Amino acid sequence: MPKKRKKFEEEEIVADLLPVMNVMFLMIPLLLAAMEYASFASINVSPPRFSAASAEKKPDDAPKEKPLNLKVLVLEDGF
C-alpha cells in the first residue's frame, strides 16, 4: 500500500541574510562620507541675566563685539 502524503508539507525557510549584509556593508562608508559633506552649524544662545549689577551698567561699558554676518537663503522649494 502506498504511503499517504500529507496535505500540507512544511518546508524549512532559510533566511538569506547575505543581500542585507551587502547593502549594510556598502551603506556604512557611504554614510560616513556623507557626514564629511553635511556640515551643521549651531549658534550658542543664552537668556539675558537679570540682576542689579546689569541695571547699573552704562551703555558705554558694554564690550564692543563684531557684527554678526548672517546670510539666509530661501530657495524656490522653501528650504
N, CA, C and O atoms as a Tripos MOL2 file, in Angstrom:
@<TRIPOS>MOLECULE
protein
  316   315    79     0     0
PROTEIN
NO_CHARGES

@<TRIPOS>ATOM
      1 N           0.8330   -1.1650    0.0000 N.3       1 MET1
      2 CA          0.0000    0.0000    0.0000 C.3       1 MET1
      3 C           0.8930    1.2490    0.0000 C.2       1 MET1
      4 O           1.8260    1.3350    0.7980 O.2       1 MET1
      5 N           0.6160    2.2230   -0.8930 N.am      2 PRO2
      6 CA          1.4560    3.4310   -0.9480 C.3       2 PRO2
      7 C           1.2350    4.3170    0.2710 C.2       2 PRO2
      8 O           0.1750    4.3330    0.8960 O.2       2 PRO2
      9 N           2.3100    5.0580    0.5720 N.am      3 LYS3
     10 CA          2.2280    5.9730    1.7120 C.3       3 LYS3
     11 C           1.3250    7.1480    1.3740 C.2       3 LYS3
     12 O           1.3170    7.6490    0.2490 O.2       3 LYS3
     13 N           0.5870    7.5620    2.3460 N.am      4 LYS4
     14 CA         -0.2490    8.7410    2.1530 C.3       4 LYS4
     15 C           0.6120    9.9950    2.3500 C.2       4 LYS4
     16 O           1.3750   10.1050    3.3100 O.2       4 LYS4
     17 N           0.4690   10.9080    1.4380 N.am      5 ARG5
     18 CA          1.1900   12.1730    1.5820 C.3       5 ARG5
     19 C           0.3590   13.1300    2.4230 C.2       5 ARG5
     20 O          -0.8700   13.1510    2.3510 O.2       5 ARG5
     21 N           1.0350   13.8870    3.1870 N.am      6 LYS6
     22 CA          0.3230   14.9060    3.9640 C.3       6 LYS6
     23 C          -0.1900   15.9720    3.0130 C.2       6 LYS6
     24 O           0.4230   16.2620    1.9860 O.2       6 LYS6
     25 N          -1.3040   16.5380    3.3700 N.am      7 LYS7
     26 CA         -1.8640   17.5970    2.5290 C.3       7 LYS7
     27 C          -0.9230   18.8010    2.4600 C.2       7 LYS7
     28 O          -0.6570   19.3450    1.3880 O.2       7 LYS7
     29 N          -0.4420   19.1900    3.6010 N.am      8 PHE8
     30 CA          0.4160   20.3670    3.6620 C.3       8 PHE8
     31 C           1.7720   19.9560    4.2020 C.2       8 PHE8
     32 O           1.9130   19.5880    5.3680 O.2       8 PHE8
     33 N           2.7510   20.0270    3.3430 N.am      9 GLU9
     34 CA          4.1060   19.7290    3.7880 C.3       9 GLU9
     35 C           4.7850   21.0400    4.1540 C.2       9 GLU9
     36 O           4.8040   21.9920    3.3740 O.2       9 GLU9
     37 N           5.3260   21.0650    5.3230 N.am     10 GLU10
     38 CA          6.0130   22.2750    5.7600 C.3      10 GLU10
     39 C           7.4490   22.2300    5.2730 C.2      10 GLU10
     40 O           8.1660   21.2470    5.4580 O.2      10 GLU10
     41 N           7.8360   23.3120    4.6520 N.am     11 GLU11
     42 CA          9.2230   23.4140    4.2080 C.3      11 GLU11
     43 C           9.9670   24.3240    5.1640 C.2      11 GLU11
     44 O           9.4090   25.2850    5.6950 O.2      11 GLU11
     45 N          11.1950   24.0170    5.3690 N.am     12 GLU12
     46 CA         12.0240   24.8500    6.2430 C.3      12 GLU12
     47 C          12.4310   26.1040    5.4800 C.2      12 GLU12
     48 O          12.9750   26.0310    4.3780 O.2      12 GLU12
     49 N          12.1590   27.2400    6.0800 N.am     13 ILE13
     50 CA         12.5010   28.5140    5.4430 C.3      13 ILE13
     51 C          13.8690   28.9480    5.9530 C.2      13 ILE13
     52 O          14.1080   29.0590    7.1560 O.2      13 ILE13
     53 N          14.7430   29.1860    5.0040 N.am     14 VAL14
     54 CA         16.0930   29.6180    5.3560 C.3      14 VAL14
     55 C          16.2080   31.1060    5.0340 C.2      14 VAL14
     56 O          15.9860   31.5150    3.8940 O.2      14 VAL14
     57 N          16.5490   31.9010    6.0160 N.am     15 ALA15
     58 CA         16.7100   33.3390    5.8180 C.3      15 ALA15
     59 C          18.0510   33.6040    5.1610 C.2      15 ALA15
     60 O          19.0970   33.2170    5.6820 O.2      15 ALA15
     61 N          18.0140   34.2590    4.0240 N.am     16 ASP16
     62 CA         19.2390   34.5940    3.3060 C.3      16 ASP16
     63 C          19.6220   36.0280    3.6730 C.2      16 ASP16
     64 O          19.0780   36.9820    3.1170 O.2      16 ASP16
     65 N          20.5460   36.1740    4.5980 N.am     17 LEU17
     66 CA         20.9420   37.4970    5.0900 C.3      17 LEU17
     67 C          22.0770   38.1250    4.2950 C.2      17 LEU17
     68 O          22.4520   39.2670    4.5590 O.2      17 LEU17
     69 N          22.6220   37.4120    3.3420 N.am     18 LEU18
     70 CA         23.7610   37.9290    2.5880 C.3      18 LEU18
     71 C          23.4290   39.2170    1.8260 C.2      18 LEU18
     72 O          24.2400   40.1420    1.8660 O.2      18 LEU18
     73 N          22.2880   39.3370    1.1350 N.am     19 PRO19
     74 CA         21.9970   40.6110    0.4580 C.3      19 PRO19
     75 C          21.8550   41.7860    1.4270 C.2      19 PRO19
     76 O          22.2870   42.8980    1.1260 O.2      19 PRO19
     77 N          21.2570   41.5390    2.5780 N.am     20 VAL20
     78 CA         21.1040   42.6110    3.5640 C.3      20 VAL20
     79 C          22.4650   43.0360    4.0870 C.2      20 VAL20
     80 O          22.7270   44.2270    4.2520 O.2      20 VAL20
     81 N          23.3240   42.0730    4.3470 N.am     21 MET21
     82 CA         24.6660   42.4080    4.8430 C.3      21 MET21
     83 C          25.4630   43.1480    3.7800 C.2      21 MET21
     84 O          26.2460   44.0360    4.1170 O.2      21 MET21
     85 N          25.2870   42.8100    2.5110 N.am     22 ASN22
     86 CA         25.9840   43.5210    1.4410 C.3      22 ASN22
     87 C          25.5410   44.9780    1.3630 C.2      22 ASN22
     88 O          26.3640   45.8740    1.1760 O.2      22 ASN22
     89 N          24.2480   45.2100    1.5070 N.am     23 VAL23
     90 CA         23.7440   46.5850    1.4670 C.3      23 VAL23
     91 C          24.2940   47.3810    2.6460 C.2      23 VAL23
     92 O          24.7230   48.5220    2.4750 O.2      23 VAL23
     93 N          24.2850   46.7940    3.8340 N.am     24 MET24
     94 CA         24.8170   47.4950    5.0070 C.3      24 MET24
     95 C          26.3150   47.7490    4.8620 C.2      24 MET24
     96 O          26.8180   48.7950    5.2730 O.2      24 MET24
     97 N          27.0090   46.8030    4.2860 N.am     25 PHE25
     98 CA         28.4530   46.9550    4.0800 C.3      25 PHE25
     99 C          28.7440   48.1320    3.1550 C.2      25 PHE25
    100 O          29.7530   48.8180    3.3200 O.2      25 PHE25
    101 N          27.8650   48.3680    2.1830 N.am     26 LEU26
    102 CA         28.0500   49.4950    1.2700 C.3      26 LEU26
    103 C          27.5370   50.8070    1.8540 C.2      26 LEU26
    104 O          28.0640   51.8720    1.5320 O.2      26 LEU26
    105 N          26.5300   50.7480    2.6970 N.am     27 MET27
    106 CA         25.9420   51.9800    3.2250 C.3      27 MET27
    107 C          26.7790   52.6240    4.3270 C.2      27 MET27
    108 O          26.7560   53.8450    4.4790 O.2      27 MET27
    109 N          27.5080   51.8310    5.0900 N.am     28 ILE28
    110 CA         28.3010   52.4020    6.1890 C.3      28 ILE28
    111 C          29.3480   53.3820    5.6700 C.2      28 ILE28
    112 O          29.4000   54.5070    6.1650 O.2      28 ILE28
    113 N          30.1880   53.0140    4.6930 N.am     29 PRO29
    114 CA         31.1400   54.0200    4.1840 C.3      29 PRO29
    115 C          30.4510   55.1890    3.4930 C.2      29 PRO29
    116 O          30.9360   56.3190    3.5500 O.2      29 PRO29
    117 N          29.3200   54.9200    2.8390 N.am     30 LEU30
    118 CA         28.5960   55.9900    2.1700 C.3      30 LEU30
    119 C          28.0850   57.0160    3.1820 C.2      30 LEU30
    120 O          28.1990   58.2200    2.9530 O.2      30 LEU30
    121 N          27.5260   56.5500    4.2920 N.am     31 LEU31
    122 CA         27.0310   57.4680    5.3230 C.3      31 LEU31
    123 C          28.1780   58.2100    6.0050 C.2      31 LEU31
    124 O          28.0430   59.3880    6.3350 O.2      31 LEU31
    125 N          29.2910   57.5390    6.2150 N.am     32 LEU32
    126 CA         30.4370   58.2170    6.8170 C.3      32 LEU32
    127 C          30.9820   59.2970    5.8920 C.2      32 LEU32
    128 O          31.3680   60.3720    6.3520 O.2      32 LEU32
    129 N          31.0150   59.0210    4.5970 N.am     33 ALA33
    130 CA         31.4890   60.0240    3.6380 C.3      33 ALA33
    131 C          30.5010   61.1810    3.5430 C.2      33 ALA33
    132 O          30.9130   62.3290    3.3770 O.2      33 ALA33
    133 N          29.2170   60.9010    3.6460 N.am     34 ALA34
    134 CA         28.2060   61.9580    3.5660 C.3      34 ALA34
    135 C          28.3050   62.8990    4.7570 C.2      34 ALA34
    136 O          27.9900   64.0840    4.6440 O.2      34 ALA34
    137 N          28.7420   62.3750    5.8990 N.am     35 MET35
    138 CA         28.8910   63.2330    7.0830 C.3      35 MET35
    139 C          29.9690   64.2830    6.8810 C.2      35 MET35
    140 O          29.9070   65.3530    7.4860 O.2      35 MET35
    141 N          30.9510   63.9980    6.0440 N.am     36 GLU36
    142 CA         32.0110   64.9700    5.7840 C.3      36 GLU36
    143 C          31.4660   66.1730    5.0070 C.2      36 GLU36
    144 O          31.9260   67.3000    5.1920 O.2      36 GLU36
    145 N          30.4910   65.9260    4.1430 N.am     37 TYR37
    146 CA         29.9650   66.9960    3.3060 C.3      37 TYR37
    147 C          28.8190   67.7440    3.9650 C.2      37 TYR37
    148 O          28.5920   68.9160    3.6630 O.2      37 TYR37
    149 N          28.1140   67.1030    4.8350 N.am     38 ALA38
    150 CA         26.9870   67.7610    5.5070 C.3      38 ALA38
    151 C          27.5070   68.4110    6.7810 C.2      38 ALA38
    152 O          27.8630   67.7270    7.7400 O.2      38 ALA38
    153 N          27.5440   69.7030    6.7780 N.am     39 SER39
    154 CA         28.0290   70.3940    7.9710 C.3      39 SER39
    155 C          26.8640   71.1570    8.5960 C.2      39 SER39
    156 O          26.0960   71.8300    7.9090 O.2      39 SER39
    157 N          26.7600   71.0370    9.8790 N.am     40 PHE40
    158 CA         25.7030   71.7070   10.6110 C.3      40 PHE40
    159 C          26.3470   72.7520   11.5150 C.2      40 PHE40
    160 O          27.3520   72.4880   12.1740 O.2      40 PHE40
    161 N          25.7620   73.9240   11.5360 N.am     41 ALA41
    162 CA         26.2810   74.9920   12.3840 C.3      41 ALA41
    163 C          25.2840   75.2640   13.5000 C.2      41 ALA41
    164 O          24.0750   75.1260   13.3190 O.2      41 ALA41
    165 N          25.8020   75.6440   14.6330 N.am     42 SER42
    166 CA         24.9260   75.9810   15.7430 C.3      42 SER42
    167 C          25.3590   77.3240   16.3150 C.2      42 SER42
    168 O          26.5350   77.6850   16.2900 O.2      42 SER42
    169 N          24.3980   78.0330   16.8190 N.am     43 ILE43
    170 CA         24.6590   79.3220   17.4440 C.3      43 ILE43
    171 C          24.3120   79.1760   18.9130 C.2      43 ILE43
    172 O          23.1980   78.7770   19.2530 O.2      43 ILE43
    173 N          25.2540   79.4960   19.7850 N.am     44 ASN44
    174 CA         25.0040   79.4250   21.2190 C.3      44 ASN44
    175 C          24.1520   80.6140   21.6370 C.2      44 ASN44
    176 O          24.4820   81.7650   21.3550 O.2      44 ASN44
    177 N          23.0710   80.3190   22.3020 N.am     45 VAL45
    178 CA         22.1450   81.3560   22.7480 C.3      45 VAL45
    179 C          21.9860   81.2260   24.2470 C.2      45 VAL45
    180 O          21.7650   80.1340   24.7700 O.2      45 VAL45
    181 N          22.1010   82.3590   24.9370 N.am     46 SER46
    182 CA         21.8900   82.3380   26.3820 C.3      46 SER46
    183 C          20.8580   83.4180   26.7190 C.2      46 SER46
    184 O          20.8680   84.4970   26.1260 O.2      46 SER46
    185 N          19.9880   83.1300   27.6540 N.am     47 PRO47
    186 CA         18.9740   84.1240   28.0200 C.3      47 PRO47
    187 C          19.6210   85.3000   28.7380 C.2      47 PRO47
    188 O          20.7000   85.1570   29.3130 O.2      47 PRO47
    189 N          18.9750   86.4580   28.7110 N.am     48 PRO48
    190 CA         19.5410   87.6160   29.4170 C.3      48 PRO48
    191 C          19.5210   87.3890   30.9230 C.2      48 PRO48
    192 O          18.6240   86.7440   31.4660 O.2      48 PRO48
    193 N          20.5280   87.9350   31.5710 N.am     49 ARG49
    194 CA         20.6330   87.7840   33.0280 C.3      49 ARG49
    195 C          20.0500   89.0250   33.6890 C.2      49 ARG49
    196 O          20.4040   90.1530   33.3460 O.2      49 ARG49
    197 N          19.1660   88.8030   34.6260 N.am     50 PHE50
    198 CA         18.5480   89.8970   35.3450 C.3      50 PHE50
    199 C          19.1910   90.0080   36.7170 C.2      50 PHE50
    200 O          19.0430   89.1260   37.5630 O.2      50 PHE50
    201 N          19.8980   91.0940   36.9210 N.am     51 SER51
    202 CA         20.4960   91.3240   38.2310 C.3      51 SER51
    203 C          20.6530   92.8270   38.4240 C.2      51 SER51
    204 O          20.4960   93.6100   37.4860 O.2      51 SER51
    205 N          20.9590   93.2080   39.6390 N.am     52 ALA52
    206 CA         21.1230   94.6280   39.9470 C.3      52 ALA52
    207 C          22.3660   95.1870   39.2700 C.2      52 ALA52
    208 O          22.3940   96.3610   38.9000 O.2      52 ALA52
    209 N          23.3860   94.3680   39.1060 N.am     53 ALA53
    210 CA         24.6240   94.8450   38.5020 C.3      53 ALA53
    211 C          24.4150   95.1870   37.0340 C.2      53 ALA53
    212 O          25.0190   96.1340   36.5310 O.2      53 ALA53
    213 N          23.5770   94.4390   36.3470 N.am     54 SER54
    214 CA         23.3760   94.7200   34.9300 C.3      54 SER54
    215 C          22.5610   95.9980   34.7370 C.2      54 SER54
    216 O          22.6930   96.6590   33.7070 O.2      54 SER54
    217 N          21.7210   96.3550   35.7090 N.am     55 ALA55
    218 CA         20.9190   97.5730   35.5960 C.3      55 ALA55
    219 C          21.7790   98.8130   35.8120 C.2      55 ALA55
    220 O          21.4650   99.8870   35.2980 O.2      55 ALA55
    221 N          22.8560   98.6700   36.5670 N.am     56 GLU56
    222 CA         23.7090   99.8210   36.8720 C.3      56 GLU56
    223 C          24.7340  100.0900   35.7770 C.2      56 GLU56
    224 O          25.3470  101.1570   35.7670 O.2      56 GLU56
    225 N          24.9320   99.1620   34.8660 N.am     57 LYS57
    226 CA         25.9420   99.3480   33.8190 C.3      57 LYS57
    227 C          25.5330  100.4590   32.8690 C.2      57 LYS57
    228 O          24.3560  100.6430   32.5620 O.2      57 LYS57
    229 N          26.5070  101.1710   32.4270 N.am     58 LYS58
    230 CA         26.2670  102.2030   31.4370 C.3      58 LYS58
    231 C          26.4250  101.5740   30.0540 C.2      58 LYS58
    232 O          27.1550  100.5950   29.9020 O.2      58 LYS58
    233 N          25.7580  102.1180   29.0590 N.am     59 PRO59
    234 CA         25.8990  101.5590   27.7080 C.3      59 PRO59
    235 C          27.3240  101.6650   27.1790 C.2      59 PRO59
    236 O          27.7190  100.8790   26.3180 O.2      59 PRO59
    237 N          28.1100  102.6320   27.6830 N.am     60 ASP60
    238 CA         29.4840  102.7900   27.2160 C.3      60 ASP60
    239 C          30.3790  101.6620   27.7200 C.2      60 ASP60
    240 O          31.4150  101.3760   27.1190 O.2      60 ASP60
    241 N          29.9850  101.0180   28.8230 N.am     61 ASP61
    242 CA         30.8070   99.9590   29.3940 C.3      61 ASP61
    243 C          30.6520   98.6300   28.6500 C.2      61 ASP61
    244 O          31.4280   97.7030   28.8830 O.2      61 ASP61
    245 N          29.6800   98.5260   27.7770 N.am     62 ALA62
    246 CA         29.4360   97.2630   27.0720 C.3      62 ALA62
    247 C          30.6090   96.9650   26.1310 C.2      62 ALA62
    248 O          31.0910   97.8600   25.4370 O.2      62 ALA62
    249 N          31.0570   95.7380   26.1080 N.am     63 PRO63
    250 CA         32.1690   95.4030   25.2080 C.3      63 PRO63
    251 C          31.7160   95.4860   23.7530 C.2      63 PRO63
    252 O          30.5810   95.1500   23.4130 O.2      63 PRO63
    253 N          32.6140   95.9310   22.9260 N.am     64 LYS64
    254 CA         32.3050   96.0670   21.5010 C.3      64 LYS64
    255 C          32.5220   94.7060   20.8420 C.2      64 LYS64
    256 O          33.5960   94.1130   20.9370 O.2      64 LYS64
    257 N          31.4910   94.2370   20.1850 N.am     65 GLU65
    258 CA         31.5570   92.9400   19.5120 C.3      65 GLU65
    259 C          31.4580   93.1410   18.0130 C.2      65 GLU65
    260 O          30.9050   94.1340   17.5400 O.2      65 GLU65
    261 N          31.9950   92.1980   17.2820 N.am     66 LYS66
    262 CA         31.8840   92.2520   15.8310 C.3      66 LYS66
    263 C          30.4260   92.0350   15.4390 C.2      66 LYS66
    264 O          29.7090   91.2920   16.1090 O.2      66 LYS66
    265 N          29.9930   92.6630   14.3830 N.am     67 PRO67
    266 CA         28.6160   92.4100   13.9310 C.3      67 PRO67
    267 C          28.5050   90.9940   13.3650 C.2      67 PRO67
    268 O          29.4590   90.4570   12.8010 O.2      67 PRO67
    269 N          27.3400   90.4130   13.5260 N.am     68 LEU68
    270 CA         27.1080   89.0630   13.0410 C.3      68 LEU68
    271 C          26.7430   89.1350   11.5680 C.2      68 LEU68
    272 O          25.7280   89.7210   11.1930 O.2      68 LEU68
    273 N          27.5850   88.5290   10.7390 N.am     69 ASN69
    274 CA         27.3120   88.4640    9.3020 C.3      69 ASN69
    275 C          26.5510   87.1840    9.0360 C.2      69 ASN69
    276 O          27.1400   86.1070    8.9350 O.2      69 ASN69
    277 N          25.2470   87.3040    8.9230 N.am     70 LEU70
    278 CA         24.3880   86.1440    8.7660 C.3      70 LEU70
    279 C          23.6740   86.2490    7.4310 C.2      70 LEU70
    280 O          23.0670   87.2700    7.1100 O.2      70 LEU70
    281 N          23.7580   85.1700    6.6570 N.am     71 LYS71
    282 CA         23.0630   85.1330    5.3690 C.3      71 LYS71
    283 C          22.0010   84.0470    5.4370 C.2      71 LYS71
    284 O          22.2650   82.9300    5.8840 O.2      71 LYS71
    285 N          20.8080   84.3830    4.9940 N.am     72 VAL72
    286 CA         19.7100   83.4200    4.9630 C.3      72 VAL72
    287 C          19.3160   83.2290    3.5120 C.2      72 VAL72
    288 O          19.0590   84.1980    2.7970 O.2      72 VAL72
    289 N          19.2680   81.9780    3.0790 N.am     73 LEU73
    290 CA         18.9380   81.6560    1.6990 C.3      73 LEU73
    291 C          17.6250   80.8860    1.6940 C.2      73 LEU73
    292 O          17.5080   79.8600    2.3660 O.2      73 LEU73
    293 N          16.6450   81.3630    0.9510 N.am     74 VAL74
    294 CA         15.3770   80.6560    0.8120 C.3      74 VAL74
    295 C          15.2380   80.2870   -0.6590 C.2      74 VAL74
    296 O          15.1700   81.1610   -1.5240 O.2      74 VAL74
    297 N          15.1960   79.0040   -0.9320 N.am     75 LEU75
    298 CA         15.0990   78.5320   -2.3050 C.3      75 LEU75
    299 C          13.6400   78.4310   -2.7310 C.2      75 LEU75
    300 O          12.7310   78.6450   -1.9290 O.2      75 LEU75
    301 N          13.4300   78.1050   -3.9930 N.am     76 GLU76
    302 CA         12.0820   78.0290   -4.5230 C.3      76 GLU76
    303 C          11.2470   76.9650   -3.8290 C.2      76 GLU76
    304 O          10.0330   77.1160   -3.6920 O.2      76 GLU76
    305 N          11.8970   75.8830   -3.3880 N.am     77 ASP77
    306 CA         11.1430   74.8050   -2.7350 C.3      77 ASP77
    307 C          10.9360   75.0750   -1.2560 C.2      77 ASP77
    308 O          10.3840   74.2260   -0.5560 O.2      77 ASP77
    309 N          11.3600   76.2260   -0.7600 N.am     78 GLY78
    310 CA         11.0760   76.6080    0.6240 C.3      78 GLY78
    311 C          12.1890   76.3150    1.6030 C.2      78 GLY78
    312 O          12.0540   76.6320    2.7850 O.2      78 GLY78
    313 N          13.2700   75.7290    1.1650 N.am     79 PHE79
    314 CA         14.3760   75.4310    2.0760 C.3      79 PHE79
    315 C          15.4630   76.4620    1.9220 C.2      79 PHE79
    316 O          16.4850   76.3880    2.6040 O.2      79 PHE79
@<TRIPOS>BOND
     1     1     2 1
     2     2     3 1
     3     3     4 2
     4     3     5 am
     5     5     6 1
     6     6     7 1
     7     7     8 2
     8     7     9 am
     9     9    10 1
    10    10    11 1
    11    11    12 2
    12    11    13 am
    13    13    14 1
    14    14    15 1
    15    15    16 2
    16    15    17 am
    17    17    18 1
    18    18    19 1
    19    19    20 2
    20    19    21 am
    21    21    22 1
    22    22    23 1
    23    23    24 2
    24    23    25 am
    25    25    26 1
    26    26    27 1
    27    27    28 2
    28    27    29 am
    29    29    30 1
    30    30    31 1
    31    31    32 2
    32    31    33 am
    33    33    34 1
    34    34    35 1
    35    35    36 2
    36    35    37 am
    37    37    38 1
    38    38    39 1
    39    39    40 2
    40    39    41 am
    41    41    42 1
    42    42    43 1
    43    43    44 2
    44    43    45 am
    45    45    46 1
    46    46    47 1
    47    47    48 2
    48    47    49 am
    49    49    50 1
    50    50    51 1
    51    51    52 2
    52    51    53 am
    53    53    54 1
    54    54    55 1
    55    55    56 2
    56    55    57 am
    57    57    58 1
    58    58    59 1
    59    59    60 2
    60    59    61 am
    61    61    62 1
    62    62    63 1
    63    63    64 2
    64    63    65 am
    65    65    66 1
    66    66    67 1
    67    67    68 2
    68    67    69 am
    69    69    70 1
    70    70    71 1
    71    71    72 2
    72    71    73 am
    73    73    74 1
    74    74    75 1
    75    75    76 2
    76    75    77 am
    77    77    78 1
    78    78    79 1
    79    79    80 2
    80    79    81 am
    81    81    82 1
    82    82    83 1
    83    83    84 2
    84    83    85 am
    85    85    86 1
    86    86    87 1
    87    87    88 2
    88    87    89 am
    89    89    90 1
    90    90    91 1
    91    91    92 2
    92    91    93 am
    93    93    94 1
    94    94    95 1
    95    95    96 2
    96    95    97 am
    97    97    98 1
    98    98    99 1
    99    99   100 2
   100    99   101 am
   101   101   102 1
   102   102   103 1
   103   103   104 2
   104   103   105 am
   105   105   106 1
   106   106   107 1
   107   107   108 2
   108   107   109 am
   109   109   110 1
   110   110   111 1
   111   111   112 2
   112   111   113 am
   113   113   114 1
   114   114   115 1
   115   115   116 2
   116   115   117 am
   117   117   118 1
   118   118   119 1
   119   119   120 2
   120   119   121 am
   121   121   122 1
   122   122   123 1
   123   123   124 2
   124   123   125 am
   125   125   126 1
   126   126   127 1
   127   127   128 2
   128   127   129 am
   129   129   130 1
   130   130   131 1
   131   131   132 2
   132   131   133 am
   133   133   134 1
   134   134   135 1
   135   135   136 2
   136   135   137 am
   137   137   138 1
   138   138   139 1
   139   139   140 2
   140   139   141 am
   141   141   142 1
   142   142   143 1
   143   143   144 2
   144   143   145 am
   145   145   146 1
   146   146   147 1
   147   147   148 2
   148   147   149 am
   149   149   150 1
   150   150   151 1
   151   151   152 2
   152   151   153 am
   153   153   154 1
   154   154   155 1
   155   155   156 2
   156   155   157 am
   157   157   158 1
   158   158   159 1
   159   159   160 2
   160   159   161 am
   161   161   162 1
   162   162   163 1
   163   163   164 2
   164   163   165 am
   165   165   166 1
   166   166   167 1
   167   167   168 2
   168   167   169 am
   169   169   170 1
   170   170   171 1
   171   171   172 2
   172   171   173 am
   173   173   174 1
   174   174   175 1
   175   175   176 2
   176   175   177 am
   177   177   178 1
   178   178   179 1
   179   179   180 2
   180   179   181 am
   181   181   182 1
   182   182   183 1
   183   183   184 2
   184   183   185 am
   185   185   186 1
   186   186   187 1
   187   187   188 2
   188   187   189 am
   189   189   190 1
   190   190   191 1
   191   191   192 2
   192   191   193 am
   193   193   194 1
   194   194   195 1
   195   195   196 2
   196   195   197 am
   197   197   198 1
   198   198   199 1
   199   199   200 2
   200   199   201 am
   201   201   202 1
   202   202   203 1
   203   203   204 2
   204   203   205 am
   205   205   206 1
   206   206   207 1
   207   207   208 2
   208   207   209 am
   209   209   210 1
   210   210   211 1
   211   211   212 2
   212   211   213 am
   213   213   214 1
   214   214   215 1
   215   215   216 2
   216   215   217 am
   217   217   218 1
   218   218   219 1
   219   219   220 2
   220   219   221 am
   221   221   222 1
   222   222   223 1
   223   223   224 2
   224   223   225 am
   225   225   226 1
   226   226   227 1
   227   227   228 2
   228   227   229 am
   229   229   230 1
   230   230   231 1
   231   231   232 2
   232   231   233 am
   233   233   234 1
   234   234   235 1
   235   235   236 2
   236   235   237 am
   237   237   238 1
   238   238   239 1
   239   239   240 2
   240   239   241 am
   241   241   242 1
   242   242   243 1
   243   243   244 2
   244   243   245 am
   245   245   246 1
   246   246   247 1
   247   247   248 2
   248   247   249 am
   249   249   250 1
   250   250   251 1
   251   251   252 2
   252   251   253 am
   253   253   254 1
   254   254   255 1
   255   255   256 2
   256   255   257 am
   257   257   258 1
   258   258   259 1
   259   259   260 2
   260   259   261 am
   261   261   262 1
   262   262   263 1
   263   263   264 2
   264   263   265 am
   265   265   266 1
   266   266   267 1
   267   267   268 2
   268   267   269 am
   269   269   270 1
   270   270   271 1
   271   271   272 2
   272   271   273 am
   273   273   274 1
   274   274   275 1
   275   275   276 2
   276   275   277 am
   277   277   278 1
   278   278   279 1
   279   279   280 2
   280   279   281 am
   281   281   282 1
   282   282   283 1
   283   283   284 2
   284   283   285 am
   285   285   286 1
   286   286   287 1
   287   287   288 2
   288   287   289 am
   289   289   290 1
   290   290   291 1
   291   291   292 2
   292   291   293 am
   293   293   294 1
   294   294   295 1
   295   295   296 2
   296   295   297 am
   297   297   298 1
   298   298   299 1
   299   299   300 2
   300   299   301 am
   301   301   302 1
   302   302   303 1
   303   303   304 2
   304   303   305 am
   305   305   306 1
   306   306   307 1
   307   307   308 2
   308   307   309 am
   309   309   310 1
   310   310   311 1
   311   311   312 2
   312   311   313 am
   313   313   314 1
   314   314   315 1
   315   315   316 2
@<TRIPOS>SUBSTRUCTURE
     1 MET1         2 RESIDUE 1 A MET
     2 PRO2         6 RESIDUE 1 A PRO
     3 LYS3        10 RESIDUE 1 A LYS
     4 LYS4        14 RESIDUE 1 A LYS
     5 ARG5        18 RESIDUE 1 A ARG
     6 LYS6        22 RESIDUE 1 A LYS
     7 LYS7        26 RESIDUE 1 A LYS
     8 PHE8        30 RESIDUE 1 A PHE
     9 GLU9        34 RESIDUE 1 A GLU
    10 GLU10       38 RESIDUE 1 A GLU
    11 GLU11       42 RESIDUE 1 A GLU
    12 GLU12       46 RESIDUE 1 A GLU
    13 ILE13       50 RESIDUE 1 A ILE
    14 VAL14       54 RESIDUE 1 A VAL
    15 ALA15       58 RESIDUE 1 A ALA
    16 ASP16       62 RESIDUE 1 A ASP
    17 LEU17       66 RESIDUE 1 A LEU
    18 LEU18       70 RESIDUE 1 A LEU
    19 PRO19       74 RESIDUE 1 A PRO
    20 VAL20       78 RESIDUE 1 A VAL
    21 MET21       82 RESIDUE 1 A MET
    22 ASN22       86 RESIDUE 1 A ASN
    23 VAL23       90 RESIDUE 1 A VAL
    24 MET24       94 RESIDUE 1 A MET
    25 PHE25       98 RESIDUE 1 A PHE
    26 LEU26      102 RESIDUE 1 A LEU
    27 MET27      106 RESIDUE 1 A MET
    28 ILE28      110 RESIDUE 1 A ILE
    29 PRO29      114 RESIDUE 1 A PRO
    30 LEU30      118 RESIDUE 1 A LEU
    31 LEU31      122 RESIDUE 1 A LEU
    32 LEU32      126 RESIDUE 1 A LEU
    33 ALA33      130 RESIDUE 1 A ALA
    34 ALA34      134 RESIDUE 1 A ALA
    35 MET35      138 RESIDUE 1 A MET
    36 GLU36      142 RESIDUE 1 A GLU
    37 TYR37      146 RESIDUE 1 A TYR
    38 ALA38      150 RESIDUE 1 A ALA
    39 SER39      154 RESIDUE 1 A SER
    40 PHE40      158 RESIDUE 1 A PHE
    41 ALA41      162 RESIDUE 1 A ALA
    42 SER42      166 RESIDUE 1 A SER
    43 ILE43      170 RESIDUE 1 A ILE
    44 ASN44      174 RESIDUE 1 A ASN
    45 VAL45      178 RESIDUE 1 A VAL
    46 SER46      182 RESIDUE 1 A SER
    47 PRO47      186 RESIDUE 1 A PRO
    48 PRO48      190 RESIDUE 1 A PRO
    49 ARG49      194 RESIDUE 1 A ARG
    50 PHE50      198 RESIDUE 1 A PHE
    51 SER51      202 RESIDUE 1 A SER
    52 ALA52      206 RESIDUE 1 A ALA
    53 ALA53      210 RESIDUE 1 A ALA
    54 SER54      214 RESIDUE 1 A SER
    55 ALA55      218 RESIDUE 1 A ALA
    56 GLU56      222 RESIDUE 1 A GLU
    57 LYS57      226 RESIDUE 1 A LYS
    58 LYS58      230 RESIDUE 1 A LYS
    59 PRO59      234 RESIDUE 1 A PRO
    60 ASP60      238 RESIDUE 1 A ASP
    61 ASP61      242 RESIDUE 1 A ASP
    62 ALA62      246 RESIDUE 1 A ALA
    63 PRO63      250 RESIDUE 1 A PRO
    64 LYS64      254 RESIDUE 1 A LYS
    65 GLU65      258 RESIDUE 1 A GLU
    66 LYS66      262 RESIDUE 1 A LYS
    67 PRO67      266 RESIDUE 1 A PRO
    68 LEU68      270 RESIDUE 1 A LEU
    69 ASN69      274 RESIDUE 1 A ASN
    70 LEU70      278 RESIDUE 1 A LEU
    71 LYS71      282 RESIDUE 1 A LYS
    72 VAL72      286 RESIDUE 1 A VAL
    73 LEU73      290 RESIDUE 1 A LEU
    74 VAL74      294 RESIDUE 1 A VAL
    75 LEU75      298 RESIDUE 1 A LEU
    76 GLU76      302 RESIDUE 1 A GLU
    77 ASP77      306 RESIDUE 1 A ASP
    78 GLY78      310 RESIDUE 1 A GLY
    79 PHE79      314 RESIDUE 1 A PHE
